[in-house]
Amino acid sequence: MKFLIVGCGSIGQRHAKNLKMIYPDLELSAFRTTKTKIGFIDELGIKEYFDLTEALDHNPDAVLITNPTSFHIPVAITVAKRCCHLFIEKPLSNSMQNVDEFIDVVRKNHIKVLIGCNLRFYPSLNLIKDLLKEKRIGRVVSVRAEAGQYLPDWRPNKDYRKIYSSRKSLGGGVILDLIHELDYLYWFFGDVEKVFSLSGKLSNLDIETEDFAEILMQFRNGIIAEIHLDYIQRKATRTCQIIGEEGTIAWDYHKNEVKVFSVDKGDWEILCCSQNYEINSMYIEEMRHFVNCIRNQEDPLIDIVDGKKVLEIALAAKESAKTEKLISLDFNA
């Protein structure tokens, strides 16, 4: 198989290295817009292209779009018209512009599209998904999710002011950047009907984008979710608490811990706690899944419809913060 990578930043490099590790015979190429030397290109024997048409003329079976968010859809449409399968890093885009056109091309050409939300491949979150299916805590009433980390600590070897997270034109800001929380809650609980948000730039970080957001959502099934996102916390945190009528599920990403409080037992039970889990493992599973979708015609775990819905939730949060109004969503429209 032949794969083309569009965007050679940290996530593009991670996927390239993982693909070559699990599929040594895979032929990798890369489309780049700058000619600065990048070590992994030579290390993995990747052929470089500086013209997208020329790269696509090489007839790749699939394309990984890992460039800045605001460039996803224009490149994706071009690629989809060539009937190449697509992996698109989260989020799908930073606006709804041309998203429906892209979906039309995908459906017309019968190609597979996987949206890159790697937390769906995290074992502890999959355990929670199973617990909810089993109704371990009864009927769920509410959820609290949080994700925060001091932005300069994300990539300490880079100037945080120059990465896409800091730049509005590239689709940065906590709401889109930390869209994982919106995605996994949508995965757990389904369609969202109402969104209200307060967000903005509250810190002294030298960025153009929002560094803080409080999002309140109501799902179609009545569940209420509170989501806190920030670029500010000096000790990184990512947690979730799911409150049911018969107990509570608590998750800690950094501890890889899931614990359940049940009314019957009257105490917490730790079901998963493994701080030795290798974070790259979920990215490896993500690439395995993508390749299986292509080879075995499997349905992507996060397909183009999911990607659009989660983007709509994120954009509703941004619109709510801007207008100071509750935003209603209708996914059936």
Beta strands, then each sheet from edge to edge (+ up, - down):
strand 1: 2-6
strand 2: 27-31
strand 3: 47-49
strand 4: 62-65
strand 5: 85-89
strand 6: 113-116
strand 7: 140-148
strand 8: 192-200
strand 9: 212-219
strand 10: 224-230
strand 11: 237-244
strand 12: 247-252
strand 13: 257-262
strand 14: 267-273
strand 15: 327-328
sheet 1: 3+ 2+ 1+ 4+ 5+ 6+
sheet 2: 14+ 13- 12+ 11- 7+ 10+ 9- 8+ 15-
end
